[in-house]
């Protein structure tokens, strides 16, 4: 069934590989792994060059989805009890903003048929079956081609007898496949990490960021699980496309980063250093004021325990000091006035001072 559907694509993929193999046979031995391996790598490069327009659409769609996350979340909260109305509002939002949620998946979807076709072509080669334009002579040459001691058509899970029949050892095959799987997983991880750490708008916190962070760990695990079931030639294809994606993303992030991201700030600083961006006088003054305030601001120092305890008794100490200072201010030969001085002085005059004369009594 699958051969019937993808049969025409088998001819396309096999024809491209054969053409590159003919070209590389002028430099390398036609039966060598270099001739066949480089043919697969060239197939990847050709496909990815054709997919560059779709990749640009993917970048734009991803940015639009990031920008729409707050509005999408608001719609979900507003119509959480009415799923139909929620879907209608989502579609309306996509239409108004010109966003297609599937655009971010276009490069993967477009590349998948070629990936499946290559897998089937190499699987036919491993089984000794003629496929596409690969005749019996090319079939024998491809079966005996080795990359670092591993035939292109074998898998990690193949038996030792099958591997030895192709003139290789099971240890070499498994070492090569494990190294390729690790490199595939690492390249996928760094690709996703680069996207998360450098090309995400940090001013907006959205669920999209959490999803991307989760995919950063899920994809490498998927590569490790499925990689042991792919022929070495497919692993070469997959590793090459991952490395291409990593390099292509680095180029795009450096030249056209997402506004509000770390990469965007770094790009603005580079352009400013080259004199391609001239700041307004208000921005320069505001930046200088912020830097001056940052420089003058002092961080509080942590005091030792003894000083902290002394600070707790500061009220009592200050009160004693005030009393001492008051005593020093009194002139010599006088005593300091007791608390409530005015009332005490009046009472003292009544007791010790001259008495008011009494009225004479009538006799």
RAMOBEL-V340318 format. One record per residue. N is the residue number from 1. RES is the residue in one letter. PSI is psi in degrees with one decimal (* if undefined). NEAR is the number of other ideal C-beta (glycine too) atoms within 10 Angstrom. Layout:
BEGIN
n->(N & N)
res->(RES & RES)
psi->(PSI & PSI)
near->(NEAR & NEAR)
END
This chain:
BEGIN
n->(1 & 2 & 3 & 4 & 5 & 6 & 7 & 8 & 9 & 10 & 11 & 12 & 13 & 14 & 15 & 16 & 17 & 18 & 19 & 20 & 21 & 22 & 23 & 24 & 25 & 26 & 27 & 28 & 29 & 30 & 31 & 32 & 33 & 34 & 35 & 36 & 37 & 38 & 39 & 40 & 41 & 42 & 43 & 44 & 45 & 46 & 47 & 48 & 49 & 50 & 51 & 52 & 53 & 54 & 55 & 56 & 57 & 58 & 59 & 60 & 61 & 62 & 63 & 64 & 65 & 66 & 67 & 68 & 69 & 70 & 71 & 72 & 73 & 74 & 75 & 76 & 77 & 78 & 79 & 80 & 81 & 82 & 83 & 84 & 85 & 86 & 87 & 88 & 89 & 90 & 91 & 92 & 93 & 94 & 95 & 96 & 97 & 98 & 99 & 100 & 101 & 102 & 103 & 104 & 105 & 106 & 107 & 108 & 109 & 110 & 111 & 112 & 113 & 114 & 115 & 116 & 117 & 118 & 119 & 120 & 121 & 122 & 123 & 124 & 125 & 126 & 127 & 128 & 129 & 130 & 131 & 132 & 133 & 134 & 135 & 136 & 137 & 138 & 139 & 140 & 141 & 142 & 143 & 144 & 145 & 146 & 147 & 148 & 149 & 150 & 151 & 152 & 153 & 154 & 155 & 156 & 157 & 158 & 159 & 160 & 161 & 162 & 163 & 164 & 165 & 166 & 167 & 168 & 169 & 170 & 171 & 172 & 173 & 174 & 175 & 176 & 177 & 178 & 179 & 180 & 181 & 182 & 183 & 184 & 185 & 186 & 187 & 188 & 189 & 190 & 191 & 192 & 193 & 194 & 195 & 196 & 197 & 198 & 199 & 200 & 201 & 202 & 203 & 204 & 205 & 206 & 207 & 208 & 209 & 210 & 211 & 212 & 213 & 214 & 215 & 216 & 217 & 218 & 219 & 220 & 221 & 222 & 223 & 224 & 225 & 226 & 227 & 228 & 229 & 230 & 231 & 232 & 233 & 234 & 235 & 236 & 237 & 238 & 239 & 240 & 241 & 242 & 243 & 244 & 245 & 246 & 247 & 248 & 249 & 250 & 251 & 252 & 253 & 254 & 255 & 256 & 257 & 258 & 259 & 260 & 261 & 262 & 263 & 264 & 265 & 266 & 267 & 268 & 269 & 270 & 271 & 272 & 273 & 274 & 275 & 276 & 277 & 278 & 279 & 280 & 281 & 282 & 283 & 284 & 285 & 286 & 287 & 288 & 289 & 290 & 291 & 292 & 293 & 294 & 295 & 296 & 297 & 298 & 299 & 300 & 301 & 302 & 303 & 304 & 305 & 306 & 307 & 308 & 309 & 310 & 311 & 312 & 313 & 314 & 315 & 316 & 317 & 318 & 319 & 320 & 321 & 322 & 323 & 324 & 325 & 326 & 327 & 328 & 329 & 330 & 331 & 332 & 333 & 334 & 335 & 336 & 337 & 338 & 339 & 340 & 341 & 342 & 343 & 344 & 345 & 346 & 347 & 348 & 349 & 350 & 351 & 352 & 353 & 354 & 355 & 356 & 357 & 358 & 359 & 360 & 361 & 362 & 363)
res->(X & X & X & X & X & X & X & X & X & X & X & X & X & X & X & X & X & X & X & X & X & X & X & X & X & X & X & X & X & X & X & X & X & X & X & X & X & X & X & X & X & X & X & X & X & X & X & X & X & X & X & X & X & X & X & X & X & X & X & X & X & X & X & X & X & X & X & X & X & X & X & X & X & X & X & X & X & X & X & X & X & X & X & X & X & X & X & X & X & X & X & X & X & X & X & X & X & X & X & X & X & X & X & X & X & X & X & X & X & X & X & X & X & X & X & X & X & X & X & X & X & X & X & X & X & X & X & X & X & X & X & X & X & X & X & X & X & X & X & X & X & X & X & X & X & X & X & X & X & X & X & X & X & X & X & X & X & X & X & X & X & X & X & X & X & X & X & X & X & X & X & X & X & X & X & X & X & X & X & X & X & X & X & X & X & X & X & X & X & X & X & X & X & X & X & X & X & X & X & X & X & X & X & X & X & X & X & X & X & X & X & X & X & X & X & X & X & X & X & X & X & X & X & X & X & X & X & X & X & X & X & X & X & X & X & X & X & X & X & X & X & X & X & X & X & X & X & X & X & X & X & X & X & X & X & X & X & X & X & X & X & X & X & X & X & X & X & X & X & X & X & X & X & X & X & X & X & X & X & X & X & X & X & X & X & X & X & X & X & X & X & X & X & X & X & X & X & X & X & X & X & X & X & X & X & X & X & X & X & X & X & X & X & X & X & X & X & X & X & X & X & X & X & X & X & X & X & X & X & X & X & X & X & X & X & X & X & X & X & X & X & X & X & X & X & X & X & X & X & X & X & X & X & X & X & X & X & X & X & X & X & X & X)
psi->(-48.9 & -38.9 & -33.0 & -41.0 & -47.5 & 8.5 & -48.1 & -33.9 & -28.7 & -41.4 & -39.5 & -49.8 & -46.8 & -36.4 & -42.7 & -43.3 & -42.7 & -39.2 & -45.0 & -36.3 & -40.3 & -39.0 & -46.9 & -18.7 & -16.0 & -20.8 & -44.3 & 167.7 & 134.0 & -21.9 & 4.0 & 159.6 & -26.2 & -42.7 & -45.4 & -39.3 & -45.3 & -27.0 & -39.8 & -43.0 & -42.0 & -34.3 & -42.4 & -48.2 & -42.2 & -44.0 & -42.9 & -32.9 & -40.3 & -24.3 & 2.0 & -43.3 & -38.3 & -33.9 & -38.8 & -41.8 & -36.2 & -42.7 & -45.8 & -40.9 & -39.2 & -42.2 & -40.8 & -38.8 & -38.2 & -42.4 & -28.5 & -6.8 & -45.1 & -41.7 & -39.2 & -40.8 & -38.6 & -40.1 & -41.4 & -39.1 & -36.8 & -38.6 & 38.7 & -21.5 & -6.0 & 91.0 & -36.2 & -45.7 & -35.4 & -44.2 & -39.7 & -42.9 & -35.9 & -46.6 & -36.4 & -40.8 & -43.6 & -40.1 & -40.9 & -37.1 & -4.5 & 34.2 & 135.6 & 112.4 & -25.7 & -9.5 & -30.6 & -16.4 & -1.4 & -46.7 & -39.1 & -44.0 & -39.3 & -30.9 & -22.8 & -44.7 & -38.5 & -37.1 & -45.9 & -40.3 & -43.0 & -40.6 & -44.5 & -36.6 & -46.5 & -32.1 & -39.4 & -39.7 & -41.0 & -32.2 & -0.3 & 28.9 & 138.8 & 134.7 & 137.6 & -129.1 & 5.2 & 108.6 & -171.3 & -37.9 & -46.1 & -32.3 & -45.4 & -37.9 & -41.8 & -35.4 & -33.0 & -0.6 & 132.3 & 141.2 & 111.3 & 36.9 & -1.5 & 125.6 & 146.3 & -23.5 & -2.2 & 162.4 & 168.8 & -35.9 & 2.0 & 156.8 & 161.3 & -35.2 & -41.9 & -40.0 & -42.1 & -29.1 & -23.6 & 11.5 & 32.9 & 168.9 & 150.2 & -33.2 & -45.4 & -42.0 & -45.8 & -35.1 & -45.4 & -44.4 & -39.9 & -43.7 & -43.0 & -40.2 & -41.2 & -43.7 & -38.2 & -47.1 & -41.8 & -43.7 & -38.0 & -40.0 & -47.8 & -31.2 & -47.0 & -37.1 & -39.5 & -39.2 & -38.4 & -39.7 & -26.4 & -28.2 & 34.1 & 135.6 & 110.3 & -9.6 & -12.3 & 121.0 & 116.1 & 160.9 & -22.8 & -36.7 & -39.4 & -37.4 & -43.2 & -37.3 & -37.4 & -41.9 & -27.1 & -29.0 & -24.7 & -43.8 & -46.5 & -35.3 & -39.4 & -42.0 & -41.1 & -38.0 & -48.0 & -22.1 & -29.9 & -12.3 & 7.2 & 144.6 & 159.8 & -37.8 & -37.9 & -37.0 & -36.6 & -44.4 & -48.2 & -42.6 & -41.1 & -42.9 & -32.0 & -42.9 & -40.8 & -44.7 & -41.9 & -47.9 & -40.7 & -39.4 & -38.4 & -42.0 & -45.7 & -42.6 & -37.3 & -38.9 & -32.4 & 69.6 & 166.2 & 129.8 & 136.4 & -5.8 & 170.1 & -40.5 & -35.3 & -42.3 & -42.4 & -38.0 & -40.9 & -38.3 & -38.3 & -44.5 & -36.1 & -38.4 & -31.4 & -2.5 & 14.4 & -13.9 & 122.6 & 121.7 & 150.3 & 152.9 & -35.8 & -40.5 & -38.5 & -45.3 & -40.5 & -39.1 & -40.9 & -40.7 & -40.2 & -41.4 & -38.5 & -42.1 & -37.0 & -36.3 & -35.9 & -19.5 & 127.9 & 135.4 & 135.9 & 136.5 & 143.4 & 123.5 & 151.0 & 165.9 & -39.2 & -42.0 & -35.3 & -40.4 & -39.4 & -36.6 & -30.9 & -28.0 & 18.7 & -29.4 & -44.8 & -43.3 & -43.1 & -34.5 & -43.3 & -38.2 & -37.5 & -40.0 & -43.7 & -41.1 & -35.2 & -39.5 & -36.8 & -27.9 & -19.1 & 140.3 & 158.3 & 144.6 & -0.1 & 157.7 & 148.3 & 141.7 & 137.8 & 167.9 & 144.1 & 49.8 & -43.7 & -44.2 & -39.8 & -38.6 & -42.5 & -42.0 & -34.5 & -36.8 & -36.3 & -36.6 & -52.7 & -15.2 & -176.1 & 138.4 & 146.0 & 132.1 & 139.6 & 153.2 & 137.0 & 139.7 & 143.9 & 138.7 & *)
near->(5 & 9 & 10 & 7 & 10 & 18 & 13 & 10 & 17 & 20 & 16 & 15 & 27 & 24 & 13 & 20 & 24 & 17 & 14 & 20 & 22 & 13 & 13 & 20 & 17 & 8 & 10 & 15 & 12 & 15 & 15 & 18 & 22 & 15 & 22 & 31 & 22 & 18 & 24 & 25 & 19 & 18 & 22 & 22 & 13 & 13 & 21 & 17 & 9 & 12 & 20 & 11 & 10 & 16 & 17 & 13 & 15 & 17 & 19 & 16 & 19 & 18 & 20 & 17 & 19 & 20 & 18 & 20 & 17 & 13 & 14 & 18 & 13 & 12 & 19 & 14 & 9 & 12 & 16 & 9 & 7 & 11 & 10 & 8 & 12 & 17 & 12 & 13 & 18 & 17 & 11 & 11 & 15 & 16 & 10 & 10 & 13 & 9 & 17 & 16 & 13 & 8 & 17 & 18 & 14 & 17 & 23 & 12 & 10 & 14 & 17 & 11 & 14 & 22 & 18 & 17 & 22 & 27 & 18 & 21 & 27 & 27 & 17 & 20 & 26 & 21 & 10 & 11 & 11 & 13 & 22 & 22 & 16 & 23 & 11 & 9 & 9 & 21 & 17 & 13 & 19 & 27 & 20 & 17 & 26 & 22 & 19 & 13 & 14 & 29 & 29 & 25 & 26 & 27 & 23 & 21 & 11 & 18 & 10 & 12 & 8 & 16 & 20 & 11 & 12 & 18 & 11 & 20 & 13 & 17 & 11 & 16 & 25 & 18 & 15 & 22 & 22 & 14 & 14 & 23 & 22 & 15 & 16 & 24 & 18 & 14 & 22 & 23 & 18 & 16 & 20 & 22 & 14 & 16 & 19 & 14 & 13 & 19 & 22 & 23 & 20 & 13 & 8 & 13 & 11 & 18 & 12 & 19 & 16 & 10 & 12 & 17 & 14 & 11 & 15 & 19 & 11 & 13 & 17 & 20 & 12 & 12 & 24 & 14 & 10 & 13 & 21 & 14 & 11 & 25 & 24 & 28 & 29 & 25 & 27 & 26 & 23 & 24 & 22 & 21 & 23 & 22 & 16 & 18 & 17 & 18 & 12 & 17 & 19 & 15 & 10 & 15 & 21 & 14 & 9 & 15 & 21 & 20 & 12 & 15 & 21 & 16 & 23 & 18 & 14 & 14 & 17 & 15 & 11 & 12 & 11 & 12 & 9 & 8 & 7 & 9 & 12 & 8 & 12 & 8 & 7 & 8 & 10 & 11 & 11 & 12 & 11 & 10 & 10 & 10 & 10 & 10 & 9 & 8 & 8 & 7 & 7 & 6 & 5 & 5 & 5 & 7 & 11 & 8 & 7 & 8 & 10 & 10 & 10 & 12 & 11 & 9 & 9 & 9 & 9 & 9 & 11 & 9 & 10 & 10 & 10 & 10 & 10 & 9 & 9 & 11 & 10 & 8 & 7 & 11 & 5 & 4 & 5 & 7 & 7 & 12 & 12 & 9 & 7 & 9 & 10 & 8 & 10 & 11 & 11 & 11 & 11 & 10 & 9 & 9 & 8 & 7 & 9 & 6 & 7 & 7 & 6 & 6 & 6 & 6 & 5 & 4 & 3)
END
